[in-house]
Amino acid sequence: MKKFTLTMVLLFVGAVSFAQIAGYTSFEEPGIVPGVQYTDTGDPAVAHDLVNNAGEPEVDFTSTGGEMGFDARYEPYDAPTNGLTDGDWVGVTDFTGDVTAFTDGSQGYGMGDIDGNYILEFDTVDLTGYTGVTLGIDYFIADTGYEGDGTLNEEGSDRMRIYVKDLTNSTEIDVLNTEGSDINDLAIQGAWQNGLVNIPSGVMAQLVVEVRTNSGAEVLYIDHIVIDGVLGVNDQDKSHFAIYPNPTNSDVINIKSNLSGDLNVAIFDVLGKQVVNTSLAGSTLNISELNSGVYIVKITQGTATSTQKLVVR
């Protein structure tokens, strides 16, 4: 028999909604290589993807279902210099000489002395079914010797930008954008800042960080990135899917669909924790590990998505 863990009143609620983290990282999952610089093996005169090098800080990370993944790339100045080929302090780090301490855990991500442009792109986050979505990020700008106003793609025109791409609506939402200002004049160096922006509901969103600097002391550190909102039952595409039996005291449920293709199924508890994430070629889902209570089931098949309530007895 399944253990009952939730308050009975939840069983009588017609619709369920809760705060839910859609994307998160504090850079604790990637490996750490202290005291070693990253050396780019690509051509500094040509824009290219950056890759992890053995024995050097990780600039890329592939998510395994926990923290968000990220991918770094490099773009040269209009008049290229040596870029990151001379060895620079970029990537996941536990160095706290500038920041004193990271805001979430013992690791963060640093970008400095790019001699060009460093673009860090995070995994795209599906916000289908979410409302009241926000993105928060902690950032620390080191040094005070910045040059230029960032409007030219050249050495001596330092620029930092943190923004969210709303891929659904082809728009961008700035968290930080120093272009048009001397970074020194903004008086935001030397202390952790928290950036917080609202994101439209139901979109595909991607966090992007861009840095252009030419000094080893000019570094942007980031940490504690959280994308969250309210996830609840909705009727979007609900007619395509049916869950039965529901309520259930069985170890399996069936998900009926009138569409074709694999079903992607995620199940969340009432605290917003994802407890199941799987792809079904058929219609039967094993839920024997779930305790008794109320859950939200998010079903995706092709472009159709529905979130529905599941009661496990």
LINSULZI-V818953 format. One record per pair of residues at least 12 apart in sequence whose C-alpha atoms are under 6 Angstrom apart, sorted by the first residue. I is the first residue (numbers start at 1). GAP is how many residues later the second one is. Records with the same first field share a line. If there is no record, write none. Layout:
I=GAP  GAP
This chain:
2=289  290
3=288  289
4=288
6=287
15=218
16=216  217
17=214  215
18=212  213
19=210  211
20=208  209  210  252
21=206  207
22=205  206
23=203  204
24=43  44  201  202
25=42  43  199  200
26=78  197  198
27=80  81
28=79
33=23  24
37=50  51  52
38=18  19  49  50
39=45  46  48
40=44  45
44=38  39
45=31  35
47=27  28
48=25  26
49=24
50=22  23
57=34  35
58=33  34
59=32
60=12
69=53  54
70=51  52  53
71=49  50
72=47  48
73=46
74=43  44
75=42
76=40
77=39  76  77
78=75
83=31  32  33
84=30
90=20  21
91=18  19
92=16  17
93=14  15  16
94=12  13
104=120
108=114  115
109=112  113
110=110  111
111=108  109
112=104  106  107
113=100  101  102  103
114=99  100
115=98  99
116=96
117=94  95
118=92  93
119=90  91
120=88  89
121=87
122=85
124=81  82
125=79  80
126=78
127=75  76  77
128=74
129=73  102
130=71  72  99  100  101
131=70  98  99
132=97
133=65  66  95  96
134=63  64  65  93  94
135=61  62  91  92
136=59  60  89  90
137=57  58  87  88
138=55  56  84  85  86
139=53  54  82  83
140=51  52  80  81
141=48  78  79
142=47  48  76  77
143=74  75
144=40
148=34
149=30  31  32  33
150=29
151=28  29
158=54  55
159=19  20  52  53
160=18  50  51
161=15  16  48  49
162=13  14  46  47
163=12  44  45
164=42  43
165=40  41
166=39
167=37  38
168=35  36
175=20
233=74  75
234=73
236=70
237=67  68  69
238=68
240=17  18
241=15  16
242=13  14
243=12
247=64  65
248=64  65
249=63  64
251=35  36  37
252=33  34  35
253=31  32
254=29  30
255=28
262=18  19
263=16  17  37  38
264=14  15  35  36
265=12  13  33  34
266=31  32
267=29  30
268=27  28
269=26
292=20  21
293=18  19
294=16  17
295=14  15
296=12  13
